[in-house]
Amino acid sequence: MRIRYFAGAADAAGREEGSLAGPITLGALRTALTAEHGAEFARVLGRCSLLVDGSRLTDDDTVPDAATVDVLPPFAGG
């Protein structure tokens, strides 16, 4: 699956894109991303929304191998 990191998530991950083999549950994906990118990324990830092909899933839902996952930190502004 394609992982796209935005804003602070990209900074913490040190990249704007990555990939991971699936299928995998969303909860397992969070765990895998934390293991790959470390404690600072885990702190940021805790505040992020994850969209799978544009939709929100629960941690128990399966993310298909061909999915695009967007890691979106909270946005502020006006």
PyMOL Python script that loads the backbone (N, CA, C, O; Angstrom):
from pymol import cmd

cmd.read_pdbstr("""\
ATOM      1  N   MET A   1       0.833  -1.174   0.000  1.00  0.00           N
ATOM      2  CA  MET A   1       0.000   0.000   0.000  1.00  0.00           C
ATOM      3  C   MET A   1       0.883   1.243   0.000  1.00  0.00           C
ATOM      4  O   MET A   1       2.029   1.225   0.447  1.00  0.00           O
ATOM      5  N   ARG A   2       0.317   2.293  -0.506  1.00  0.00           N
ATOM      6  CA  ARG A   2       1.028   3.573  -0.574  1.00  0.00           C
ATOM      7  C   ARG A   2       0.671   4.387   0.667  1.00  0.00           C
ATOM      8  O   ARG A   2      -0.505   4.548   0.992  1.00  0.00           O
ATOM      9  N   ILE A   3       1.695   4.901   1.360  1.00  0.00           N
ATOM     10  CA  ILE A   3       1.501   5.732   2.537  1.00  0.00           C
ATOM     11  C   ILE A   3       1.954   7.141   2.178  1.00  0.00           C
ATOM     12  O   ILE A   3       3.089   7.337   1.743  1.00  0.00           O
ATOM     13  N   ARG A   4       1.081   8.117   2.355  1.00  0.00           N
ATOM     14  CA  ARG A   4       1.441   9.518   2.093  1.00  0.00           C
ATOM     15  C   ARG A   4       1.410  10.279   3.413  1.00  0.00           C
ATOM     16  O   ARG A   4       0.416  10.247   4.137  1.00  0.00           O
ATOM     17  N   TYR A   5       2.505  10.960   3.715  1.00  0.00           N
ATOM     18  CA  TYR A   5       2.639  11.733   4.944  1.00  0.00           C
ATOM     19  C   TYR A   5       2.509  13.216   4.609  1.00  0.00           C
ATOM     20  O   TYR A   5       3.084  13.683   3.626  1.00  0.00           O
ATOM     21  N   PHE A   6       1.759  13.957   5.418  1.00  0.00           N
ATOM     22  CA  PHE A   6       1.537  15.367   5.175  1.00  0.00           C
ATOM     23  C   PHE A   6       2.025  16.206   6.364  1.00  0.00           C
ATOM     24  O   PHE A   6       1.960  15.776   7.516  1.00  0.00           O
ATOM     25  N   ALA A   7       2.511  17.404   6.057  1.00  0.00           N
ATOM     26  CA  ALA A   7       2.876  18.431   7.044  1.00  0.00           C
ATOM     27  C   ALA A   7       3.782  17.852   8.141  1.00  0.00           C
ATOM     28  O   ALA A   7       4.834  17.288   7.837  1.00  0.00           O
ATOM     29  N   GLY A   8       3.383  17.986   9.411  1.00  0.00           N
ATOM     30  CA  GLY A   8       4.197  17.526  10.536  1.00  0.00           C
ATOM     31  C   GLY A   8       4.459  16.033  10.522  1.00  0.00           C
ATOM     32  O   GLY A   8       5.488  15.585  11.028  1.00  0.00           O
ATOM     33  N   ALA A   9       3.555  15.256   9.956  1.00  0.00           N
ATOM     34  CA  ALA A   9       3.777  13.808   9.853  1.00  0.00           C
ATOM     35  C   ALA A   9       4.923  13.520   8.886  1.00  0.00           C
ATOM     36  O   ALA A   9       5.726  12.618   9.124  1.00  0.00           O
ATOM     37  N   ALA A  10       5.000  14.284   7.801  1.00  0.00           N
ATOM     38  CA  ALA A  10       6.104  14.122   6.848  1.00  0.00           C
ATOM     39  C   ALA A  10       7.419  14.521   7.497  1.00  0.00           C
ATOM     40  O   ALA A  10       8.437  13.857   7.303  1.00  0.00           O
ATOM     41  N   ASP A  11       7.403  15.593   8.259  1.00  0.00           N
ATOM     42  CA  ASP A  11       8.619  16.019   8.968  1.00  0.00           C
ATOM     43  C   ASP A  11       9.088  14.943   9.933  1.00  0.00           C
ATOM     44  O   ASP A  11      10.275  14.616   9.970  1.00  0.00           O
ATOM     45  N   ALA A  12       8.167  14.388  10.715  1.00  0.00           N
ATOM     46  CA  ALA A  12       8.523  13.373  11.711  1.00  0.00           C
ATOM     47  C   ALA A  12       8.975  12.070  11.055  1.00  0.00           C
ATOM     48  O   ALA A  12       9.858  11.389  11.576  1.00  0.00           O
ATOM     49  N   ALA A  13       8.376  11.721   9.919  1.00  0.00           N
ATOM     50  CA  ALA A  13       8.753  10.486   9.216  1.00  0.00           C
ATOM     51  C   ALA A  13      10.021  10.664   8.395  1.00  0.00           C
ATOM     52  O   ALA A  13      10.689   9.688   8.055  1.00  0.00           O
ATOM     53  N   GLY A  14      10.357  11.928   8.075  1.00  0.00           N
ATOM     54  CA  GLY A  14      11.531  12.178   7.250  1.00  0.00           C
ATOM     55  C   GLY A  14      11.304  11.893   5.782  1.00  0.00           C
ATOM     56  O   GLY A  14      12.258  11.725   5.022  1.00  0.00           O
ATOM     57  N   ARG A  15      10.049  11.837   5.380  1.00  0.00           N
ATOM     58  CA  ARG A  15       9.702  11.578   3.977  1.00  0.00           C
ATOM     59  C   ARG A  15       8.251  11.953   3.737  1.00  0.00           C
ATOM     60  O   ARG A  15       7.476  12.134   4.677  1.00  0.00           O
ATOM     61  N   GLU A  16       7.900  12.066   2.487  1.00  0.00           N
ATOM     62  CA  GLU A  16       6.522  12.388   2.128  1.00  0.00           C
ATOM     63  C   GLU A  16       5.730  11.163   1.694  1.00  0.00           C
ATOM     64  O   GLU A  16       4.500  11.197   1.666  1.00  0.00           O
ATOM     65  N   GLU A  17       6.426  10.085   1.355  1.00  0.00           N
ATOM     66  CA  GLU A  17       5.761   8.863   0.906  1.00  0.00           C
ATOM     67  C   GLU A  17       6.523   7.637   1.339  1.00  0.00           C
ATOM     68  O   GLU A  17       7.732   7.680   1.567  1.00  0.00           O
ATOM     69  N   GLY A  18       5.796   6.541   1.450  1.00  0.00           N
ATOM     70  CA  GLY A  18       6.396   5.254   1.736  1.00  0.00           C
ATOM     71  C   GLY A  18       5.456   4.160   1.275  1.00  0.00           C
ATOM     72  O   GLY A  18       4.427   4.429   0.656  1.00  0.00           O
ATOM     73  N   SER A  19       5.814   2.932   1.580  1.00  0.00           N
ATOM     74  CA  SER A  19       4.951   1.815   1.214  1.00  0.00           C
ATOM     75  C   SER A  19       5.041   0.734   2.269  1.00  0.00           C
ATOM     76  O   SER A  19       5.991   0.676   3.050  1.00  0.00           O
ATOM     77  N   LEU A  20       4.036  -0.117   2.276  1.00  0.00           N
ATOM     78  CA  LEU A  20       3.975  -1.222   3.217  1.00  0.00           C
ATOM     79  C   LEU A  20       3.130  -2.312   2.568  1.00  0.00           C
ATOM     80  O   LEU A  20       2.150  -2.018   1.884  1.00  0.00           O
ATOM     81  N   ALA A  21       3.502  -3.545   2.777  1.00  0.00           N
ATOM     82  CA  ALA A  21       2.725  -4.667   2.238  1.00  0.00           C
ATOM     83  C   ALA A  21       1.472  -4.877   3.073  1.00  0.00           C
ATOM     84  O   ALA A  21       1.509  -4.738   4.295  1.00  0.00           O
ATOM     85  N   GLY A  22       0.397  -5.201   2.441  1.00  0.00           N
ATOM     86  CA  GLY A  22      -0.862  -5.479   3.111  1.00  0.00           C
ATOM     87  C   GLY A  22      -1.401  -6.790   2.578  1.00  0.00           C
ATOM     88  O   GLY A  22      -0.699  -7.473   1.832  1.00  0.00           O
ATOM     89  N   PRO A  23      -2.575  -7.156   2.918  1.00  0.00           N
ATOM     90  CA  PRO A  23      -3.493  -6.426   3.774  1.00  0.00           C
ATOM     91  C   PRO A  23      -3.062  -6.484   5.235  1.00  0.00           C
ATOM     92  O   PRO A  23      -2.377  -7.411   5.666  1.00  0.00           O
ATOM     93  N   ILE A  24      -3.486  -5.464   5.984  1.00  0.00           N
ATOM     94  CA  ILE A  24      -3.126  -5.316   7.388  1.00  0.00           C
ATOM     95  C   ILE A  24      -4.228  -4.499   8.057  1.00  0.00           C
ATOM     96  O   ILE A  24      -4.850  -3.661   7.405  1.00  0.00           O
ATOM     97  N   THR A  25      -4.479  -4.727   9.334  1.00  0.00           N
ATOM     98  CA  THR A  25      -5.477  -3.899  10.012  1.00  0.00           C
ATOM     99  C   THR A  25      -4.906  -2.499  10.210  1.00  0.00           C
ATOM    100  O   THR A  25      -3.690  -2.308  10.214  1.00  0.00           O
ATOM    101  N   LEU A  26      -5.788  -1.534  10.371  1.00  0.00           N
ATOM    102  CA  LEU A  26      -5.338  -0.165  10.587  1.00  0.00           C
ATOM    103  C   LEU A  26      -4.535  -0.062  11.875  1.00  0.00           C
ATOM    104  O   LEU A  26      -3.550   0.674  11.926  1.00  0.00           O
ATOM    105  N   GLY A  27      -4.934  -0.781  12.912  1.00  0.00           N
ATOM    106  CA  GLY A  27      -4.183  -0.780  14.172  1.00  0.00           C
ATOM    107  C   GLY A  27      -2.778  -1.336  13.983  1.00  0.00           C
ATOM    108  O   GLY A  27      -1.818  -0.784  14.520  1.00  0.00           O
ATOM    109  N   ALA A  28      -2.648  -2.420  13.229  1.00  0.00           N
ATOM    110  CA  ALA A  28      -1.330  -3.001  12.948  1.00  0.00           C
ATOM    111  C   ALA A  28      -0.501  -2.058  12.079  1.00  0.00           C
ATOM    112  O   ALA A  28       0.721  -2.006  12.211  1.00  0.00           O
ATOM    113  N   LEU A  29      -1.155  -1.320  11.200  1.00  0.00           N
ATOM    114  CA  LEU A  29      -0.451  -0.330  10.376  1.00  0.00           C
ATOM    115  C   LEU A  29       0.135   0.758  11.260  1.00  0.00           C
ATOM    116  O   LEU A  29       1.285   1.153  11.073  1.00  0.00           O
ATOM    117  N   ARG A  30      -0.638   1.246  12.217  1.00  0.00           N
ATOM    118  CA  ARG A  30      -0.120   2.264  13.157  1.00  0.00           C
ATOM    119  C   ARG A  30       1.117   1.728  13.883  1.00  0.00           C
ATOM    120  O   ARG A  30       2.114   2.436  14.023  1.00  0.00           O
ATOM    121  N   THR A  31       1.048   0.487  14.339  1.00  0.00           N
ATOM    122  CA  THR A  31       2.171  -0.139  15.050  1.00  0.00           C
ATOM    123  C   THR A  31       3.387  -0.253  14.136  1.00  0.00           C
ATOM    124  O   THR A  31       4.507   0.031  14.561  1.00  0.00           O
ATOM    125  N   ALA A  32       3.184  -0.661  12.900  1.00  0.00           N
ATOM    126  CA  ALA A  32       4.292  -0.809  11.947  1.00  0.00           C
ATOM    127  C   ALA A  32       4.934   0.539  11.636  1.00  0.00           C
ATOM    128  O   ALA A  32       6.159   0.635  11.552  1.00  0.00           O
ATOM    129  N   LEU A  33       4.123   1.579  11.466  1.00  0.00           N
ATOM    130  CA  LEU A  33       4.673   2.910  11.175  1.00  0.00           C
ATOM    131  C   LEU A  33       5.464   3.446  12.362  1.00  0.00           C
ATOM    132  O   LEU A  33       6.507   4.074  12.181  1.00  0.00           O
ATOM    133  N   THR A  34       4.977   3.204  13.570  1.00  0.00           N
ATOM    134  CA  THR A  34       5.696   3.627  14.771  1.00  0.00           C
ATOM    135  C   THR A  34       7.030   2.900  14.875  1.00  0.00           C
ATOM    136  O   THR A  34       8.044   3.519  15.198  1.00  0.00           O
ATOM    137  N   ALA A  35       7.047   1.602  14.609  1.00  0.00           N
ATOM    138  CA  ALA A  35       8.294   0.835  14.660  1.00  0.00           C
ATOM    139  C   ALA A  35       9.285   1.322  13.607  1.00  0.00           C
ATOM    140  O   ALA A  35      10.491   1.354  13.853  1.00  0.00           O
ATOM    141  N   GLU A  36       8.782   1.698  12.441  1.00  0.00           N
ATOM    142  CA  GLU A  36       9.653   2.150  11.357  1.00  0.00           C
ATOM    143  C   GLU A  36      10.231   3.535  11.611  1.00  0.00           C
ATOM    144  O   GLU A  36      11.394   3.787  11.298  1.00  0.00           O
ATOM    145  N   HIS A  37       9.428   4.440  12.178  1.00  0.00           N
ATOM    146  CA  HIS A  37       9.833   5.845  12.260  1.00  0.00           C
ATOM    147  C   HIS A  37      10.205   6.333  13.651  1.00  0.00           C
ATOM    148  O   HIS A  37      10.770   7.421  13.764  1.00  0.00           O
ATOM    149  N   GLY A  38       9.923   5.593  14.712  1.00  0.00           N
ATOM    150  CA  GLY A  38      10.403   5.943  16.034  1.00  0.00           C
ATOM    151  C   GLY A  38       9.457   6.760  16.904  1.00  0.00           C
ATOM    152  O   GLY A  38       8.315   7.031  16.535  1.00  0.00           O
ATOM    153  N   ALA A  39       9.967   7.142  18.069  1.00  0.00           N
ATOM    154  CA  ALA A  39       9.169   7.769  19.125  1.00  0.00           C
ATOM    155  C   ALA A  39       8.606   9.130  18.736  1.00  0.00           C
ATOM    156  O   ALA A  39       7.451   9.421  19.043  1.00  0.00           O
ATOM    157  N   GLU A  40       9.379   9.955  18.081  1.00  0.00           N
ATOM    158  CA  GLU A  40       8.879  11.277  17.685  1.00  0.00           C
ATOM    159  C   GLU A  40       7.719  11.130  16.712  1.00  0.00           C
ATOM    160  O   GLU A  40       6.719  11.840  16.825  1.00  0.00           O
ATOM    161  N   PHE A  41       7.844  10.220  15.764  1.00  0.00           N
ATOM    162  CA  PHE A  41       6.748   9.981  14.832  1.00  0.00           C
ATOM    163  C   PHE A  41       5.526   9.446  15.576  1.00  0.00           C
ATOM    164  O   PHE A  41       4.400   9.836  15.268  1.00  0.00           O
ATOM    165  N   ALA A  42       5.730   8.567  16.540  1.00  0.00           N
ATOM    166  CA  ALA A  42       4.616   8.015  17.317  1.00  0.00           C
ATOM    167  C   ALA A  42       3.850   9.133  18.025  1.00  0.00           C
ATOM    168  O   ALA A  42       2.622   9.093  18.099  1.00  0.00           O
ATOM    169  N   ARG A  43       4.560  10.115  18.538  1.00  0.00           N
ATOM    170  CA  ARG A  43       3.923  11.252  19.203  1.00  0.00           C
ATOM    171  C   ARG A  43       3.041  12.014  18.215  1.00  0.00           C
ATOM    172  O   ARG A  43       1.911  12.380  18.536  1.00  0.00           O
ATOM    173  N   VAL A  44       3.563  12.248  17.020  1.00  0.00           N
ATOM    174  CA  VAL A  44       2.799  12.946  15.982  1.00  0.00           C
ATOM    175  C   VAL A  44       1.637  12.076  15.502  1.00  0.00           C
ATOM    176  O   VAL A  44       0.519  12.567  15.344  1.00  0.00           O
ATOM    177  N   LEU A  45       1.891  10.803  15.272  1.00  0.00           N
ATOM    178  CA  LEU A  45       0.871   9.890  14.772  1.00  0.00           C
ATOM    179  C   LEU A  45      -0.341   9.838  15.703  1.00  0.00           C
ATOM    180  O   LEU A  45      -1.473   9.688  15.242  1.00  0.00           O
ATOM    181  N   GLY A  46      -0.109   9.960  16.996  1.00  0.00           N
ATOM    182  CA  GLY A  46      -1.198   9.940  17.968  1.00  0.00           C
ATOM    183  C   GLY A  46      -2.204  11.057  17.770  1.00  0.00           C
ATOM    184  O   GLY A  46      -3.343  10.956  18.225  1.00  0.00           O
ATOM    185  N   ARG A  47      -1.797  12.116  17.098  1.00  0.00           N
ATOM    186  CA  ARG A  47      -2.690  13.249  16.840  1.00  0.00           C
ATOM    187  C   ARG A  47      -3.217  13.265  15.405  1.00  0.00           C
ATOM    188  O   ARG A  47      -4.013  14.133  15.044  1.00  0.00           O
ATOM    189  N   CYS A  48      -2.781  12.320  14.598  1.00  0.00           N
ATOM    190  CA  CYS A  48      -3.122  12.311  13.175  1.00  0.00           C
ATOM    191  C   CYS A  48      -4.401  11.528  12.880  1.00  0.00           C
ATOM    192  O   CYS A  48      -4.797  10.630  13.622  1.00  0.00           O
ATOM    193  N   SER A  49      -5.023  11.905  11.775  1.00  0.00           N
ATOM    194  CA  SER A  49      -6.095  11.109  11.186  1.00  0.00           C
ATOM    195  C   SER A  49      -5.485  10.271  10.078  1.00  0.00           C
ATOM    196  O   SER A  49      -4.587  10.722   9.366  1.00  0.00           O
ATOM    197  N   LEU A  50      -5.975   9.058   9.938  1.00  0.00           N
ATOM    198  CA  LEU A  50      -5.549   8.202   8.843  1.00  0.00           C
ATOM    199  C   LEU A  50      -6.750   7.976   7.935  1.00  0.00           C
ATOM    200  O   LEU A  50      -7.788   7.477   8.371  1.00  0.00           O
ATOM    201  N   LEU A  51      -6.599   8.343   6.684  1.00  0.00           N
ATOM    202  CA  LEU A  51      -7.644   8.123   5.701  1.00  0.00           C
ATOM    203  C   LEU A  51      -7.187   7.038   4.736  1.00  0.00           C
ATOM    204  O   LEU A  51      -6.086   7.102   4.190  1.00  0.00           O
ATOM    205  N   VAL A  52      -8.029   6.058   4.537  1.00  0.00           N
ATOM    206  CA  VAL A  52      -7.734   4.952   3.626  1.00  0.00           C
ATOM    207  C   VAL A  52      -8.608   5.132   2.393  1.00  0.00           C
ATOM    208  O   VAL A  52      -9.831   5.009   2.454  1.00  0.00           O
ATOM    209  N   ASP A  53      -7.959   5.423   1.283  1.00  0.00           N
ATOM    210  CA  ASP A  53      -8.682   5.722   0.047  1.00  0.00           C
ATOM    211  C   ASP A  53      -9.769   6.769   0.294  1.00  0.00           C
ATOM    212  O   ASP A  53     -10.869   6.681  -0.251  1.00  0.00           O
ATOM    213  N   GLY A  54      -9.440   7.764   1.128  1.00  0.00           N
ATOM    214  CA  GLY A  54     -10.344   8.881   1.390  1.00  0.00           C
ATOM    215  C   GLY A  54     -11.369   8.650   2.482  1.00  0.00           C
ATOM    216  O   GLY A  54     -12.182   9.534   2.749  1.00  0.00           O
ATOM    217  N   SER A  55     -11.357   7.482   3.127  1.00  0.00           N
ATOM    218  CA  SER A  55     -12.352   7.162   4.157  1.00  0.00           C
ATOM    219  C   SER A  55     -11.676   6.849   5.480  1.00  0.00           C
ATOM    220  O   SER A  55     -10.543   6.370   5.524  1.00  0.00           O
ATOM    221  N   ARG A  56     -12.394   7.131   6.552  1.00  0.00           N
ATOM    222  CA  ARG A  56     -11.912   6.764   7.884  1.00  0.00           C
ATOM    223  C   ARG A  56     -12.290   5.317   8.173  1.00  0.00           C
ATOM    224  O   ARG A  56     -13.390   4.875   7.842  1.00  0.00           O
ATOM    225  N   LEU A  57     -11.376   4.592   8.788  1.00  0.00           N
ATOM    226  CA  LEU A  57     -11.628   3.218   9.213  1.00  0.00           C
ATOM    227  C   LEU A  57     -11.362   3.115  10.707  1.00  0.00           C
ATOM    228  O   LEU A  57     -10.720   3.991  11.286  1.00  0.00           O
ATOM    229  N   THR A  58     -11.851   2.051  11.333  1.00  0.00           N
ATOM    230  CA  THR A  58     -11.506   1.783  12.716  1.00  0.00           C
ATOM    231  C   THR A  58     -10.219   0.961  12.748  1.00  0.00           C
ATOM    232  O   THR A  58      -9.799   0.425  11.722  1.00  0.00           O
ATOM    233  N   ASP A  59      -9.598   0.862  13.910  1.00  0.00           N
ATOM    234  CA  ASP A  59      -8.344   0.115  14.034  1.00  0.00           C
ATOM    235  C   ASP A  59      -8.508  -1.361  13.702  1.00  0.00           C
ATOM    236  O   ASP A  59      -7.526  -2.025  13.370  1.00  0.00           O
ATOM    237  N   ASP A  60      -9.725  -1.890  13.783  1.00  0.00           N
ATOM    238  CA  ASP A  60      -9.971  -3.300  13.482  1.00  0.00           C
ATOM    239  C   ASP A  60     -10.216  -3.558  11.998  1.00  0.00           C
ATOM    240  O   ASP A  60     -10.194  -4.709  11.562  1.00  0.00           O
ATOM    241  N   ASP A  61     -10.451  -2.506  11.219  1.00  0.00           N
ATOM    242  CA  ASP A  61     -10.711  -2.663   9.793  1.00  0.00           C
ATOM    243  C   ASP A  61      -9.430  -3.006   9.036  1.00  0.00           C
ATOM    244  O   ASP A  61      -8.337  -2.584   9.413  1.00  0.00           O
ATOM    245  N   THR A  62      -9.584  -3.771   7.972  1.00  0.00           N
ATOM    246  CA  THR A  62      -8.446  -4.181   7.154  1.00  0.00           C
ATOM    247  C   THR A  62      -8.177  -3.177   6.052  1.00  0.00           C
ATOM    248  O   THR A  62      -9.088  -2.738   5.350  1.00  0.00           O
ATOM    249  N   VAL A  63      -6.912  -2.823   5.914  1.00  0.00           N
ATOM    250  CA  VAL A  63      -6.462  -1.929   4.845  1.00  0.00           C
ATOM    251  C   VAL A  63      -5.947  -2.826   3.718  1.00  0.00           C
ATOM    252  O   VAL A  63      -5.008  -3.595   3.924  1.00  0.00           O
ATOM    253  N   PRO A  64      -6.551  -2.735   2.530  1.00  0.00           N
ATOM    254  CA  PRO A  64      -6.114  -3.585   1.417  1.00  0.00           C
ATOM    255  C   PRO A  64      -4.713  -3.220   0.925  1.00  0.00           C
ATOM    256  O   PRO A  64      -4.243  -2.100   1.126  1.00  0.00           O
ATOM    257  N   ASP A  65      -4.072  -4.161   0.295  1.00  0.00           N
ATOM    258  CA  ASP A  65      -2.716  -3.972  -0.213  1.00  0.00           C
ATOM    259  C   ASP A  65      -2.632  -2.830  -1.223  1.00  0.00           C
ATOM    260  O   ASP A  65      -1.623  -2.127  -1.270  1.00  0.00           O
ATOM    261  N   ALA A  66      -3.662  -2.635  -2.022  1.00  0.00           N
ATOM    262  CA  ALA A  66      -3.631  -1.613  -3.076  1.00  0.00           C
ATOM    263  C   ALA A  66      -4.108  -0.245  -2.606  1.00  0.00           C
ATOM    264  O   ALA A  66      -4.262   0.657  -3.429  1.00  0.00           O
ATOM    265  N   ALA A  67      -4.347  -0.064  -1.313  1.00  0.00           N
ATOM    266  CA  ALA A  67      -4.896   1.187  -0.780  1.00  0.00           C
ATOM    267  C   ALA A  67      -3.856   2.301  -0.748  1.00  0.00           C
ATOM    268  O   ALA A  67      -2.649   2.061  -0.762  1.00  0.00           O
ATOM    269  N   THR A  68      -4.370   3.529  -0.703  1.00  0.00           N
ATOM    270  CA  THR A  68      -3.559   4.699  -0.407  1.00  0.00           C
ATOM    271  C   THR A  68      -3.984   5.198   0.966  1.00  0.00           C
ATOM    272  O   THR A  68      -5.163   5.457   1.206  1.00  0.00           O
ATOM    273  N   VAL A  69      -3.010   5.331   1.863  1.00  0.00           N
ATOM    274  CA  VAL A  69      -3.270   5.778   3.227  1.00  0.00           C
ATOM    275  C   VAL A  69      -2.654   7.165   3.384  1.00  0.00           C
ATOM    276  O   VAL A  69      -1.462   7.354   3.140  1.00  0.00           O
ATOM    277  N   ASP A  70      -3.470   8.128   3.790  1.00  0.00           N
ATOM    278  CA  ASP A  70      -3.000   9.478   4.051  1.00  0.00           C
ATOM    279  C   ASP A  70      -2.880   9.685   5.548  1.00  0.00           C
ATOM    280  O   ASP A  70      -3.834   9.454   6.290  1.00  0.00           O
ATOM    281  N   VAL A  71      -1.699  10.125   5.999  1.00  0.00           N
ATOM    282  CA  VAL A  71      -1.440  10.421   7.406  1.00  0.00           C
ATOM    283  C   VAL A  71      -1.523  11.937   7.536  1.00  0.00           C
ATOM    284  O   VAL A  71      -0.634  12.665   7.095  1.00  0.00           O
ATOM    285  N   LEU A  72      -2.624  12.402   8.160  1.00  0.00           N
ATOM    286  CA  LEU A  72      -2.942  13.825   8.196  1.00  0.00           C
ATOM    287  C   LEU A  72      -2.922  14.360   9.628  1.00  0.00           C
ATOM    288  O   LEU A  72      -3.772  13.984  10.435  1.00  0.00           O
ATOM    289  N   PRO A  73      -1.966  15.229   9.952  1.00  0.00           N
ATOM    290  CA  PRO A  73      -1.983  15.855  11.265  1.00  0.00           C
ATOM    291  C   PRO A  73      -3.133  16.867  11.336  1.00  0.00           C
ATOM    292  O   PRO A  73      -3.699  17.240  10.309  1.00  0.00           O
ATOM    293  N   PRO A  74      -3.473  17.306  12.547  1.00  0.00           N
ATOM    294  CA  PRO A  74      -4.532  18.305  12.658  1.00  0.00           C
ATOM    295  C   PRO A  74      -4.125  19.581  11.928  1.00  0.00           C
ATOM    296  O   PRO A  74      -2.966  19.993  11.964  1.00  0.00           O
ATOM    297  N   PHE A  75      -5.079  20.182  11.282  1.00  0.00           N
ATOM    298  CA  PHE A  75      -4.833  21.423  10.554  1.00  0.00           C
ATOM    299  C   PHE A  75      -5.374  22.581  11.367  1.00  0.00           C
ATOM    300  O   PHE A  75      -6.418  22.472  12.009  1.00  0.00           O
ATOM    301  N   ALA A  76      -4.657  23.685  11.334  1.00  0.00           N
ATOM    302  CA  ALA A  76      -5.095  24.908  12.005  1.00  0.00           C
ATOM    303  C   ALA A  76      -5.010  26.048  11.012  1.00  0.00           C
ATOM    304  O   ALA A  76      -4.323  25.962   9.994  1.00  0.00           O
ATOM    305  N   GLY A  77      -5.688  27.068  11.313  1.00  0.00           N
ATOM    306  CA  GLY A  77      -5.620  28.239  10.445  1.00  0.00           C
ATOM    307  C   GLY A  77      -6.980  28.865  10.301  1.00  0.00           C
ATOM    308  O   GLY A  77      -7.941  28.478  10.965  1.00  0.00           O
ATOM    309  N   GLY A  78      -7.042  29.823   9.437  1.00  0.00           N
ATOM    310  CA  GLY A  78      -8.322  30.480   9.302  1.00  0.00           C
ATOM    311  C   GLY A  78      -8.406  31.321   8.070  1.00  0.00           C
ATOM    312  O   GLY A  78      -9.437  31.944   7.818  1.00  0.00           O
TER     313      GLY A  78
END
""", "prot")
cmd.dss("prot")
cmd.show_as("cartoon", "prot")
cmd.util.cbc("prot")
cmd.orient("prot")
